[in-house]
Amino acid sequence: MQRLPALLALAALLTSALPGCGPKAEPDLTARVLFTANGSYDAQADIRDRIGGGLRRDVWTSRPPLPAQAITVRYDGNNRPLSWEMLVQGPRFTARDLAGQDARTVQTPRGEGLRPAGGRLESVLILSTPEGLRLLTRGFAAGQEPELLSAFR
């Protein structure tokens, strides 16, 4: 009976030392943006619909997957990872938080935007809007708003 507490303590120590066995860390903001854009949270969306031209739309208003009031993602149903746009209403983070300190400022027909210098959002343009933020990939711009392509050069 005296061995049981020692065995339990050893099991707890080993479990906490093994990767994947302890509590999981919350994904960072960039990861959550990409998970949202690529469909990881689609089951929680309040609205999921087709909007024509091969585009689909997911909207989160009751439980957005990002710290914001609402999220809308429009994407190419055939090429979602490369062609999406995200509208973030009432974000509790800034364009700079997403783009990073090394981001460069670009001028677009829609106003000033930020382009991350590298990393997981390197192919994303981040624009401020009156409601919050708009993020879009180069692929989405090529298919839907070619006038924004100059921001990706």
N, C-alpha and C positions, 0 to 999 in steps of 0.2 A: 504494500500500500504506500510505502514511503517513496517508491520509485515513480509513482504516477505524477506527482507535481513536477519532478525533475524531467520526466518525459514530455509533459505538457509544455514546460518552459522551453525545452529543446525544440519541440515541434513549432512553437511560436517563433522562436529565433530563426529557424531554418526557413519558415514560410515568409517571414519578412525580408530575408536575404535573397530569396529567389526572385528573379524578374518575372513580372506577370502574376505573381501570387498575392501581392499586396493591393492596397487601394489604387485605382487607376487615376492618373493625373487628368485634369480637365484639359481638353485640347485648347491650344492658344487661339487667339482671335483669327489669325490667318487661316489656320486649319478649319475652324468653324465656318468661315466664309466659303472655303472651297468645298467642305462637306455639304453646305447648303446649296451651293451652285450645282454640284454634281449629283444631288439626289439623295443623300444620306438621310435627310429629315423629311422627305416627301410624305411619308405616312402621317405626319403630324400636321400637314398643311390643311388650312380651312377650305381652300378652293384648289382644285386641280382640273385644268381644262385645256382643250385644244383651241387655238385662236386663229388657225388658218396658215397657209403657206408653209406648212411643216413646223410651225412654231407651237410650243406648249407654254402653259403658264401655271405656276404654283404661287399661292398667296398664303401667308401666315399672318393672322391678326390676333388670335387669342393667345397663342404660345409661340412667338417667333423664336427661331433657333439662335438668334443673335441678340445682344442687348440693344433692342430698338422697339419702337411701337408697332411696326409692321414691316414685313419683307415681301417683295414680289420678285420672282425669278421668271424671266422669259428665256426660252432656250430652243435650240434646234433639236427636235426630237430624234434626229438621226446622228447628231454629232455633239451631244451635250457637253462633254468635257472641254471642247474647243470653241463652242459658240453659245455664249450665254450673256445675259444682262441681269443685274440685280439692282433693284431700287430699295433703298433702306430709308424708311420714314422714321424720324425722331431717333436717330442713333445716339447711343451713349458712348460713342467713340468718334474720333475725327478721321478725316482722310489721311492725315499725317500718321496717325496711329497705325493705319493699314499699310501705307506706302513706305514708311520708314524714313529715317532722318536723311538718308542719301538719295531720296527720290528727286527726280527732276521735274520742274514745272514746265508744262507744255501749253501752248495756246491752241484752242480748237474753235470751230464755229459755235460751239455751245458754251464757250467761256474757258477760263483757266482750269487746267486739270493737273493731276499728278501721275507720274509713271514711276513705279518702283524701279530702283536701279538693278535689282536682281531678286533672287529668291522665288518663292512659290507664286507670287503675283506679278512676275516680270512681264507677262503678256496681257496685263489688265490696265485699263485706263480708269482713273478714279476722278469723278467730277462732283463738285458740290452743287446741290440743287436747293431751292427754297424749302423743300420738305426734308432734306437730309443729304443722302449720297446716292450716286449712280455709279456702278461699276460695270464695265463691259470688256469682253475679250476682243482681241484683234479679229478673230473669226466672226464674232457677232457683228462688229463694225463692217467687215468686208461684205457680209450678206445683207445687212439691214441699213447701215448708215455709212456708206463709203466716204462721205465727206469727213469722217473722223479718222480715217486711215493715216493721215499725215501725223497725227499725234503718236503713232507707233513707230515712227522712223527715228 
